[in-house]
Amino acid sequence: KLQFLYLIGAARGSYHRPAPTMRAKKDAKAEEVFSAVIVADSFTDDFKPISYECPRTLMPLGGVALLDYAIELLAMNGVEEVFVVTVAHGEKIEEHLNKRWIGETEMQVQTVNMPGCICHADAIRRLHNLQLLRYDFLLISGDVISNLANLRELWSVHCRKRENDGSVLMTLLLKEQTLPLLRSRESIMKASMANLSTANDSPLARTVTEATSVESREHERVTASIPHALGLLGEGRGTAVYDSSTMNLLQYHVWGGALTAPKDEDASDDGDEGKKKENVELDLNLFANNNTATLRVRTDLVETGMAFCSVALLEMFEVNGVDFKDMHDCINSVINEELLGNKIIIDILPSARFLRRVRTVEQYIEVSKAVLGGWTYPLVPDASFASSYHCVTTQDTNVYIDRTTQLTHTSSIGRCTLLGPDVSVGERCSVAFSVLNAKVVLGAGTTVRHSHIWENVTVGEGCSIDGALVCSG
């Protein structure tokens, strides 16, 4: 085996995390601190039995814990203090944060462990009792991955609207769902081969070149997965009714979410037998009581798992004793006037930036492909963001190999692949569209496709792994 010590091609460019922007303290308003609350528990069973031992937010994605993507997003946007709310596995999450973030950034990161919480409302209520938040803050789920760069600007807009209208409790961030132009398979491979031609004597150049014939047979499979990796096919899509002049949210429904619409009983009558349908009933009073010229009904908006909240929202949870099972329930209770006099406004984000949540195993796999494909730049394995990795890449082929990885001349490494620290790839192995985390050992003649293998896993000789998630140990 040869120790991999070659640097091939140029990386996408160095990325340096910006320091939090401190406001000039000229008046009381200027002293407000941009704070964020990360809810690091989903209160669901989507990842069981994996989550029995490993919390979802610590699952490695692209070689980095899922929670780190959310924290890095906040650091990129100049957030000054972050409170990470934990319920299950609070000790493990706190240990990770102490190693990864405490003292490593100017942003203050604090763990708030709340064992026994059963829902979001319970966690928010306890958070208010601790009196940690003094100003409007960003509420974000711990499973969000995004490269948005204007959250501070959006927060400022929210604060200005709150100054003009104190009844605004929340600004809900939604994202447009649009299919972007995708590069063709031919253009990707042409650029990849041109880049490798300057270093065809290295082990990586040979292994990637040999893998192209194998990849060509997987063209249709990979191409079909790209829209999913971008989070464009039905992920958290909902119906929103709002006033475009004030952006007041009047009605909100998430398809397949916590608020499930009734099934169409006549589904079998129109030739779609066996297919489930969802309907949403629009309140006709919305059209009678609002200006129809500015009223908008949209079904192309995707929830982001982020919202700017006022401290008054925390007080509402405490004083009124409301018990919302999730934020969808909270939103609908407010806009349906169960809590009179309060409003929720929305801010619609453009589709140019990547934004996706990881709530199921399928989403975990697809978002991993997006990370390796560079859609989340600068949050990619070869950036300083992934501090525990020392990866070098082949430009345009999206192959990330740690400098401590051991490769053989007869191994074949295909596109969209990450080999972590101390990975050992045996003779005649083939790996493509997969992630091998630290200290993974592949026996001779093993094939790995479209799979994720976590740390400290040993695979025997002659094995074939396709479309699998193999946990640590």
C-alpha positions as CSV (number, residue, x, y, z in Angstrom):
1,K,0.0,0.0,0.0
2,L,1.1,3.5,-0.7
3,Q,0.7,6.5,1.5
4,F,-1.3,9.1,-0.3
5,L,0.6,12.4,-0.3
6,Y,-0.3,13.9,-3.6
7,L,-2.0,17.2,-4.2
8,I,-4.0,17.2,-7.4
9,G,-5.8,20.1,-8.9
10,A,-6.8,23.3,-7.2
11,A,-9.4,23.4,-4.4
12,R,-12.3,25.8,-4.7
13,G,-10.4,28.4,-2.7
14,S,-9.8,29.1,0.9
15,Y,-12.7,29.8,3.2
16,H,-12.3,31.9,6.3
17,R,-15.1,32.1,8.8
18,P,-16.1,35.8,9.4
19,A,-16.0,37.1,12.9
20,P,-19.3,38.2,14.5
21,T,-20.1,41.8,13.6
22,M,-20.4,43.8,16.8
23,R,-22.6,46.9,16.5
24,A,-21.4,50.3,17.5
25,K,-22.9,51.0,20.9
26,K,-24.3,54.4,20.3
27,D,-27.8,53.8,21.6
28,A,-29.9,51.1,23.2
29,K,-30.9,49.6,19.9
30,A,-27.3,49.2,18.8
31,E,-26.6,47.0,21.8
32,E,-28.9,44.2,20.7
33,V,-27.1,40.9,20.3
34,F,-27.8,38.6,17.3
35,S,-28.7,35.4,19.1
36,A,-29.8,32.0,17.9
37,V,-31.4,28.9,19.4
38,I,-30.7,25.5,17.9
39,V,-33.2,22.8,18.8
40,A,-30.9,19.7,18.6
41,D,-33.8,17.2,19.1
42,S,-36.5,16.4,16.6
43,F,-38.9,14.7,19.1
44,T,-39.5,12.1,16.4
45,D,-38.5,8.5,15.8
46,D,-37.3,8.9,12.2
47,F,-33.8,7.6,12.8
48,K,-34.5,4.9,15.3
49,P,-32.8,2.5,16.1
50,I,-29.7,4.5,15.1
51,S,-30.7,7.4,17.4
52,Y,-30.7,5.0,20.4
53,E,-27.0,5.4,20.6
54,C,-26.1,8.3,18.4
55,P,-28.2,11.5,18.4
56,R,-29.3,12.6,14.9
57,T,-27.5,15.9,15.1
58,L,-24.1,14.1,15.7
59,M,-24.5,11.8,12.7
60,P,-21.5,12.3,10.3
61,L,-22.5,13.8,7.0
62,G,-19.7,14.4,4.6
63,G,-17.3,13.7,7.4
64,V,-18.8,16.4,9.7
65,A,-21.4,16.1,12.4
66,L,-24.8,17.3,11.2
67,L,-25.0,19.9,14.0
68,D,-21.8,21.5,12.9
69,Y,-23.4,22.6,9.6
70,A,-26.1,24.6,11.5
71,I,-23.5,26.2,13.8
72,E,-21.2,27.1,10.9
73,L,-24.2,28.6,9.1
74,L,-24.7,30.9,12.1
75,A,-21.0,31.7,12.3
76,M,-20.9,32.7,8.6
77,N,-23.8,35.1,9.2
78,G,-22.3,36.9,12.2
79,V,-24.4,35.4,15.0
80,E,-22.9,36.4,18.3
81,E,-24.3,33.9,20.7
82,V,-25.8,30.4,20.2
83,F,-27.9,28.3,22.6
84,V,-28.0,24.6,21.7
85,V,-31.1,23.0,23.3
86,T,-30.6,19.3,23.9
87,V,-32.9,16.6,25.2
88,A,-31.8,13.1,24.4
89,H,-28.0,12.4,24.5
90,G,-27.4,15.8,26.0
91,E,-24.0,14.8,27.4
92,K,-22.7,13.5,24.1
93,I,-23.8,16.7,22.3
94,E,-22.2,18.9,25.0
95,E,-19.0,16.9,24.8
96,H,-18.9,17.4,21.1
97,L,-19.5,21.1,21.3
98,N,-16.8,21.5,23.9
99,K,-14.3,19.8,21.7
100,R,-15.4,21.4,18.4
101,W,-16.6,24.9,19.1
102,I,-15.9,26.2,22.6
103,G,-12.9,28.5,22.4
104,E,-12.5,27.9,18.6
105,T,-14.7,30.8,17.5
106,E,-15.5,34.3,18.7
107,M,-19.2,33.2,18.7
108,Q,-20.4,32.1,22.1
109,V,-21.8,28.6,22.1
110,Q,-23.7,27.3,25.1
111,T,-25.4,24.0,25.7
112,V,-28.8,24.0,27.4
113,N,-29.7,20.5,28.5
114,M,-33.4,19.9,29.1
115,P,-34.0,16.2,29.8
116,G,-37.6,15.1,29.9
117,C,-38.9,17.6,27.3
118,I,-41.6,16.0,25.1
119,C,-42.2,18.7,22.5
120,H,-40.9,22.0,21.1
121,A,-43.3,24.0,23.3
122,D,-42.0,22.3,26.4
123,A,-38.4,23.1,25.4
124,I,-39.2,26.8,24.6
125,R,-41.1,27.2,27.9
126,R,-38.1,26.0,29.9
127,L,-35.8,28.2,27.8
128,H,-37.9,31.2,28.8
129,N,-37.6,30.3,32.5
130,L,-33.9,30.4,32.3
131,Q,-34.1,34.0,31.0
132,L,-31.1,33.6,28.6
133,L,-32.7,35.5,25.8
134,R,-33.1,39.3,25.9
135,Y,-33.7,40.2,22.3
136,D,-35.4,38.8,19.2
137,F,-33.6,35.6,18.1
138,L,-33.3,33.1,15.3
139,L,-34.9,29.7,16.0
140,I,-33.3,27.0,13.9
141,S,-33.5,23.2,13.7
142,G,-30.3,21.3,14.3
143,D,-30.8,19.4,11.0
144,V,-30.5,22.4,8.7
145,I,-27.7,22.5,6.1
146,S,-27.4,25.8,4.1
147,N,-24.9,28.3,2.7
148,L,-27.2,31.3,3.1
149,A,-25.2,34.5,3.7
150,N,-27.8,37.1,4.5
151,L,-29.4,36.0,7.8
152,R,-28.2,39.0,9.6
153,E,-29.8,41.3,7.1
154,L,-33.1,39.3,7.4
155,W,-32.9,39.6,11.2
156,S,-32.5,43.4,10.9
157,V,-35.6,43.5,8.6
158,H,-37.5,41.5,11.2
159,C,-36.5,43.8,14.0
160,R,-37.6,46.9,12.0
161,K,-41.0,45.3,11.4
162,R,-41.3,44.5,15.1
163,E,-40.6,48.1,15.9
164,N,-43.4,49.2,13.6
165,D,-45.8,46.5,14.7
166,G,-45.4,45.0,18.2
167,S,-48.0,42.3,17.4
168,V,-45.6,40.5,15.1
169,L,-44.5,37.4,17.0
170,M,-42.5,35.7,14.3
171,T,-41.0,36.0,10.8
172,L,-41.2,32.5,9.2
173,L,-38.5,31.9,6.6
174,L,-39.7,30.0,3.5
175,K,-37.8,29.1,0.4
176,E,-38.9,29.1,-3.2
177,Q,-38.8,25.7,-4.9
178,T,-37.2,26.0,-8.3
179,L,-35.3,23.6,-10.5
180,P,-31.9,25.1,-11.5
181,L,-30.0,24.4,-14.7
182,L,-27.8,21.3,-14.2
183,R,-24.5,20.6,-16.0
184,S,-24.6,17.7,-18.3
185,R,-22.8,14.5,-17.6
186,E,-20.6,15.0,-20.6
187,S,-19.4,18.5,-19.5
188,I,-18.6,17.2,-16.0
189,M,-16.5,14.2,-17.2
190,K,-14.7,16.3,-19.9
191,A,-13.6,18.9,-17.3
192,S,-12.6,16.0,-14.9
193,M,-10.4,14.3,-17.4
194,A,-8.8,17.6,-18.5
195,N,-7.9,18.3,-14.9
196,L,-6.4,14.8,-14.3
197,S,-4.3,14.9,-17.5
198,T,-1.7,17.1,-15.7
199,A,-1.2,14.5,-12.9
200,N,-1.7,11.1,-14.6
201,D,1.2,9.5,-12.8
202,S,-0.3,9.8,-9.3
203,P,-2.3,6.9,-7.7
204,L,-5.4,9.1,-7.5
205,A,-5.2,10.0,-11.2
206,R,-5.0,6.4,-12.2
207,T,-7.8,5.2,-9.9
208,V,-10.2,8.0,-10.9
209,T,-9.5,7.4,-14.6
210,E,-10.1,3.7,-14.3
211,A,-13.4,4.4,-12.5
212,T,-14.9,6.4,-15.4
213,S,-15.9,3.3,-17.3
214,V,-17.7,2.0,-14.3
215,E,-19.4,5.4,-13.7
216,S,-20.7,5.6,-17.2
217,R,-23.0,2.7,-16.4
218,E,-24.4,4.6,-13.4
219,H,-25.1,7.8,-15.4
220,E,-28.9,7.5,-15.2
221,R,-29.0,6.6,-11.5
222,V,-26.8,9.5,-10.5
223,T,-28.6,12.0,-12.8
224,A,-32.0,11.0,-11.4
225,S,-30.7,11.7,-7.8
226,I,-29.5,15.2,-8.4
227,P,-32.9,17.0,-8.0
228,H,-33.4,15.1,-4.7
229,A,-29.9,16.2,-3.5
230,L,-30.9,19.8,-4.1
231,G,-34.0,19.4,-2.0
232,L,-36.4,20.2,-4.8
233,L,-38.9,17.3,-4.8
234,G,-41.5,17.7,-2.2
235,E,-39.3,18.4,0.8
236,G,-41.5,20.2,3.4
237,R,-43.5,21.8,0.6
238,G,-46.6,23.6,1.8
239,T,-49.4,25.9,0.9
240,A,-49.2,29.5,2.1
241,V,-51.8,32.2,1.9
242,Y,-50.5,35.7,2.6
243,D,-50.9,39.4,1.9
244,S,-48.1,40.4,-0.4
245,S,-48.2,44.0,0.7
246,T,-47.6,43.3,4.4
247,M,-46.3,39.6,4.1
248,N,-48.8,38.7,6.9
249,L,-49.4,34.9,6.9
250,L,-53.1,34.1,6.8
251,Q,-53.2,30.4,6.3
252,Y,-50.4,27.8,6.3
253,H,-50.4,24.1,5.6
254,V,-47.4,21.7,5.2
255,W,-47.9,18.8,2.9
256,G,-47.2,15.5,4.8
257,G,-46.3,17.5,7.9
258,A,-47.7,17.5,11.4
259,L,-51.0,18.9,10.1
260,T,-52.2,16.2,7.7
261,A,-54.9,17.1,5.2
262,P,-57.8,14.7,4.7
263,K,-57.3,12.1,2.0
264,D,-59.4,12.4,-1.2
265,E,-62.1,9.8,-0.9
266,D,-62.7,9.9,-4.7
267,A,-59.1,9.2,-5.6
268,S,-60.0,6.0,-7.3
269,D,-62.5,7.6,-9.6
270,D,-60.1,9.5,-11.7
271,G,-57.8,6.7,-12.7
272,D,-55.3,7.3,-9.9
273,E,-56.3,4.3,-7.8
274,G,-53.8,3.5,-5.1
275,K,-52.3,7.0,-5.0
276,K,-52.7,9.1,-1.9
277,K,-53.9,12.7,-2.3
278,E,-53.9,15.6,0.0
279,N,-56.3,18.5,0.0
280,V,-56.2,21.8,1.8
281,E,-59.3,23.8,2.4
282,L,-59.0,27.5,2.0
283,D,-61.1,29.7,4.2
284,L,-63.3,31.9,1.9
285,N,-63.4,34.6,4.5
286,L,-59.7,35.3,3.6
287,F,-60.9,36.5,0.2
288,A,-63.8,38.4,1.6
289,N,-61.9,40.2,4.4
290,N,-58.7,40.9,2.6
291,N,-57.7,42.8,-0.5
292,T,-57.7,40.2,-3.3
293,A,-55.3,42.3,-5.4
294,T,-52.5,41.6,-2.9
295,L,-53.7,38.2,-1.6
296,R,-51.4,35.4,-2.7
297,V,-51.8,31.6,-2.6
298,R,-48.6,29.7,-3.2
299,T,-47.8,26.0,-3.2
300,D,-44.1,26.3,-4.3
301,L,-42.7,27.3,-0.9
302,V,-40.5,25.0,1.2
303,E,-40.1,25.2,4.9
304,T,-36.6,25.9,6.1
305,G,-36.6,25.0,9.7
306,M,-35.8,28.6,10.6
307,A,-37.8,31.5,12.0
308,F,-37.0,34.8,13.7
309,C,-38.9,34.9,17.0
310,S,-39.7,37.7,19.5
311,V,-39.2,37.3,23.2
312,A,-42.9,37.8,23.5
313,L,-43.3,34.4,21.8
314,L,-41.5,32.8,24.8
315,E,-43.7,34.7,27.2
316,M,-46.8,33.6,25.3
317,F,-45.8,29.9,25.8
318,E,-45.2,30.5,29.6
319,V,-48.2,32.8,30.5
320,N,-50.8,31.2,28.4
321,G,-49.6,27.7,29.1
322,V,-50.1,26.6,25.5
323,D,-48.7,23.2,24.6
324,F,-47.9,23.1,20.9
325,K,-46.5,19.8,19.7
326,D,-44.4,21.5,17.1
327,M,-43.8,24.8,15.3
328,H,-46.4,24.0,12.7
329,D,-49.0,23.7,15.4
330,C,-47.8,27.0,16.9
331,I,-48.0,28.9,13.6
332,N,-51.5,27.7,12.9
333,S,-52.7,28.5,16.4
334,V,-51.5,32.1,16.0
335,I,-52.8,32.8,12.5
336,N,-56.1,31.1,13.3
337,E,-56.6,33.7,16.0
338,E,-56.5,31.3,18.9
339,L,-54.1,33.8,20.4
340,L,-55.8,37.0,19.5
341,G,-54.0,40.1,18.3
342,N,-50.8,38.4,17.2
343,K,-49.3,38.0,13.7
344,I,-46.8,35.9,11.8
345,I,-45.1,37.3,8.8
346,I,-43.1,35.5,6.2
347,D,-39.9,36.2,4.3
348,I,-39.4,34.3,1.1
349,L,-35.8,33.2,0.3
350,P,-34.7,32.9,-3.3
351,S,-33.7,29.4,-4.6
352,A,-30.2,30.5,-5.5
353,R,-28.7,29.2,-2.2
354,F,-28.7,25.7,-1.0
355,L,-31.0,24.9,2.0
356,R,-32.2,21.5,3.1
357,R,-33.2,19.7,6.2
358,V,-32.1,16.2,7.1
359,R,-35.1,14.4,8.7
360,T,-35.1,11.0,7.2
361,V,-32.5,8.4,6.1
362,E,-33.3,9.1,2.5
363,Q,-32.7,12.9,2.9
364,Y,-29.5,12.1,4.7
365,I,-28.2,10.2,1.7
366,E,-29.3,12.8,-0.8
367,V,-28.0,15.7,1.1
368,S,-24.6,13.9,1.4
369,K,-24.5,13.8,-2.4
370,A,-25.1,17.5,-2.5
371,V,-22.3,18.2,-0.1
372,L,-19.9,16.1,-2.0
373,G,-21.1,17.7,-5.2
374,G,-20.2,21.1,-4.0
375,W,-23.7,22.6,-3.9
376,T,-23.2,23.6,-0.2
377,Y,-19.9,25.5,-0.8
378,P,-18.2,26.8,1.3
379,L,-19.4,24.0,3.6
380,V,-17.5,21.2,1.8
381,P,-15.0,18.6,3.1
382,D,-11.9,20.4,1.7
383,A,-12.7,23.7,3.4
384,S,-11.3,24.8,6.8
385,F,-14.9,24.2,8.1
386,A,-14.1,20.5,8.2
387,S,-11.2,21.1,10.6
388,S,-10.7,17.4,11.5
389,Y,-10.1,16.5,7.9
390,H,-7.0,17.4,5.8
391,C,-8.5,16.6,2.4
392,V,-7.2,17.2,-1.1
393,T,-9.4,17.1,-4.1
394,T,-9.5,16.5,-7.8
395,Q,-11.2,19.6,-9.3
396,D,-14.7,18.9,-10.8
397,T,-14.6,15.2,-9.9
398,N,-15.6,15.8,-6.3
399,V,-13.2,13.3,-4.9
400,Y,-12.1,14.1,-1.4
401,I,-9.2,12.0,0.1
402,D,-7.6,12.6,3.4
403,R,-3.8,12.8,3.4
404,T,-3.6,9.8,5.8
405,T,-5.7,7.6,3.5
406,Q,-3.9,4.5,2.3
407,L,-4.6,3.5,-1.4
408,T,-3.3,0.8,-3.7
409,H,-2.4,1.2,-7.4
410,T,-5.1,-1.3,-8.2
411,S,-7.9,0.4,-6.4
412,S,-10.5,2.5,-8.2
413,I,-12.0,5.7,-6.8
414,G,-15.0,7.2,-8.6
415,R,-16.7,10.5,-8.4
416,C,-18.5,12.1,-5.4
417,T,-16.5,10.1,-2.9
418,L,-15.0,11.0,0.4
419,L,-12.2,8.9,2.1
420,G,-11.6,10.1,5.7
421,P,-8.6,9.9,8.0
422,D,-6.8,6.6,8.3
423,V,-9.0,4.8,5.7
424,S,-7.4,1.8,4.2
425,V,-8.5,0.6,0.7
426,G,-7.3,-2.8,-0.3
427,E,-6.2,-4.3,-3.6
428,R,-8.8,-4.2,-6.5
429,C,-11.3,-2.3,-4.5
430,S,-13.8,0.0,-6.2
431,V,-15.5,2.9,-4.4
432,A,-17.8,5.5,-5.9
433,F,-20.6,7.9,-4.8
434,S,-19.8,6.9,-1.2
435,V,-18.4,8.2,2.1
436,L,-15.9,6.2,4.1
437,N,-15.4,7.9,7.5
438,A,-12.3,7.6,9.7
439,K,-10.5,4.3,10.2
440,V,-12.6,2.3,7.7
441,V,-10.8,-0.8,6.3
442,L,-11.9,-2.3,3.0
443,G,-10.7,-5.9,2.2
444,A,-9.3,-6.8,-1.2
445,G,-11.9,-7.0,-4.0
446,T,-14.6,-5.0,-2.2
447,T,-17.0,-2.8,-4.1
448,V,-18.8,0.1,-2.4
449,R,-21.5,2.2,-4.3
450,H,-23.9,4.9,-3.0
451,S,-23.2,4.0,0.6
452,H,-22.1,5.6,3.8
453,I,-19.8,3.8,6.2
454,W,-19.2,5.4,9.6
455,E,-16.0,5.2,11.7
456,N,-14.1,2.1,12.8
457,V,-15.8,-0.3,10.4
458,T,-13.9,-3.3,8.8
459,V,-15.3,-4.8,5.6
460,G,-14.0,-8.2,4.6
461,E,-12.7,-9.3,1.2
462,G,-14.9,-9.7,-1.8
463,C,-17.9,-7.8,-0.3
464,S,-20.4,-5.7,-2.3
465,I,-22.1,-2.8,-0.5
466,D,-24.7,-0.8,-2.5
467,G,-27.1,1.8,-1.1
468,A,-26.3,1.0,2.5
469,L,-25.8,3.0,5.7
470,V,-23.3,1.2,7.9
471,C,-23.0,2.6,11.5
472,S,-19.9,2.7,13.6
473,G,-18.3,-0.4,15.1
